[in-house]
Amino acid sequence: MLLWAYTQKKQSADHDKKGLPIRKDAQKLLKKNHYLAAETARKWDVESAAFYNRLIKIGLHHNQAMCALARKCSARNFALMKRIHNSKNNSVPEQDTTLTYIFKDQNGKIIESKKAREIVLEKYPSKKSLQKQKQRTTALN
């Protein structure tokens, strides 16, 4: 698993020290691509949006939540690459081993990407969209 961005820990018996910096131990291009993939996943994937929203609600900063989501996405990518590698080694060379991203709702039911985007926009709206809605309602009143 790629451990490229993680928060430093300083703990004693029942106390965690807050406000420690995020460590960044990896190549810049790799970090950038994982961050961008996490940003896209946050906007399109229901599970990723729920994970990000949960982290924001407990008080993490956007960058901390994005690093956690990017780390989760990198673990998924590693598992996918491993599965592709194993399937290429174990299968007949003529077989097509393409894997596609599957969107699922909160119950694990497979859905289309457009439906996933609708669910994300409905259940996990961004701060900007909430501000726009608030401005519209105040302008109408």
C-alpha positions in Angstrom: 0.0 0.0 0.0 1.2 3.5 -0.7 1.6 5.5 2.4 2.3 9.0 1.0 0.4 11.4 3.2 -0.4 10.8 6.8 -0.7 12.8 9.9 1.9 12.6 12.5 0.9 11.1 15.8 1.9 12.0 19.3 -0.1 10.1 21.9 -0.1 9.3 25.5 -2.5 7.2 27.5 -5.7 8.9 26.6 -4.6 12.1 24.9 -3.9 12.9 21.3 -2.0 16.0 20.4 -3.9 18.0 17.8 -2.5 20.2 15.1 0.5 18.2 14.0 1.5 18.6 10.4 0.8 16.2 7.6 3.9 14.2 6.5 4.6 14.0 2.9 6.9 11.2 1.9 6.5 10.5 -1.8 7.0 11.8 -5.3 5.2 15.0 -6.1 3.7 13.7 -9.3 2.3 10.6 -7.6 0.8 12.7 -4.8 -0.7 15.1 -7.3 -2.4 12.4 -9.3 -3.8 10.6 -6.2 -5.1 14.0 -4.9 -6.8 14.7 -8.2 -8.3 11.2 -8.3 -9.6 11.6 -4.8 -11.1 15.0 -5.7 -12.9 13.3 -8.6 -14.0 10.4 -6.4 -15.4 12.8 -3.8 -17.6 14.4 -6.5 -18.8 11.2 -8.2 -18.5 8.2 -6.0 -21.1 7.8 -3.2 -18.9 5.9 -0.8 -16.0 8.4 -1.2 -18.3 11.3 -0.7 -19.7 9.8 2.4 -16.2 9.1 3.7 -15.1 12.7 3.0 -18.2 14.2 4.5 -17.8 12.1 7.7 -14.2 13.4 8.1 -15.3 17.0 7.6 -18.0 16.6 10.1 -15.6 15.4 12.8 -13.6 18.5 12.3 -10.8 17.7 9.8 -9.6 20.4 7.4 -10.4 19.9 3.7 -6.7 19.0 2.9 -6.6 16.5 5.7 -9.8 14.8 4.6 -8.5 14.8 1.0 -5.2 13.2 2.0 -7.2 10.5 3.9 -9.4 9.9 0.9 -6.5 9.9 -1.5 -4.8 7.3 0.7 -7.9 5.2 0.6 -8.1 5.6 -3.2 -4.5 4.6 -3.6 -5.1 1.4 -1.6 -8.0 0.6 -4.0 -5.8 1.3 -7.0 -3.1 -0.9 -5.6 -5.6 -3.7 -5.1 -6.9 -3.2 -8.7 -3.4 -3.3 -10.1 -2.6 -6.4 -8.2 -5.8 -8.1 -9.5 -4.9 -7.1 -13.1 -1.4 -8.4 -12.7 -2.6 -11.7 -11.2 -5.3 -12.1 -13.9 -2.7 -11.5 -16.7 -0.4 -14.1 -15.2 -3.1 -16.8 -14.7 -5.2 -16.3 -17.8 -4.9 -17.2 -21.4 -3.2 -14.4 -23.3 -6.1 -14.0 -25.8 -8.6 -13.1 -23.1 -9.4 -9.5 -22.5 -8.8 -8.5 -18.9 -10.4 -5.1 -18.7 -11.8 -3.9 -15.4 -14.2 -1.0 -15.1 -15.1 1.2 -12.2 -18.4 0.1 -10.6 -20.5 2.7 -8.9 -22.6 1.6 -5.9 -25.1 3.3 -3.7 -25.2 3.2 0.1 -26.8 -0.2 0.1 -24.2 -1.7 -2.2 -26.5 -1.8 -5.2 -24.7 -1.2 -8.6 -25.8 2.0 -10.2 -24.9 4.1 -13.2 -22.4 7.0 -12.9 -25.1 9.6 -13.5 -27.2 8.2 -10.7 -24.2 8.2 -8.4 -23.5 11.9 -9.2 -27.2 12.7 -8.4 -26.9 11.0 -5.1 -23.7 12.8 -4.2 -25.1 16.2 -5.1 -28.3 15.4 -3.2 -26.9 13.9 0.0 -23.5 15.5 0.2 -23.7 19.1 -1.2 -20.6 21.2 -1.3 -20.2 24.4 0.8 -20.4 26.5 -2.3 -23.7 25.0 -3.4 -25.2 25.5 0.1 -24.1 29.1 0.0 -25.7 29.6 -3.4 -28.9 28.1 -2.1 -28.9 30.3 0.9 -28.3 33.4 -1.2 -31.2 32.5 -3.5 -33.6 32.0 -0.6 -32.5 35.3 1.0 -32.9 37.1 -2.4 -36.4 35.7 -2.8 -37.5 36.8 0.6 
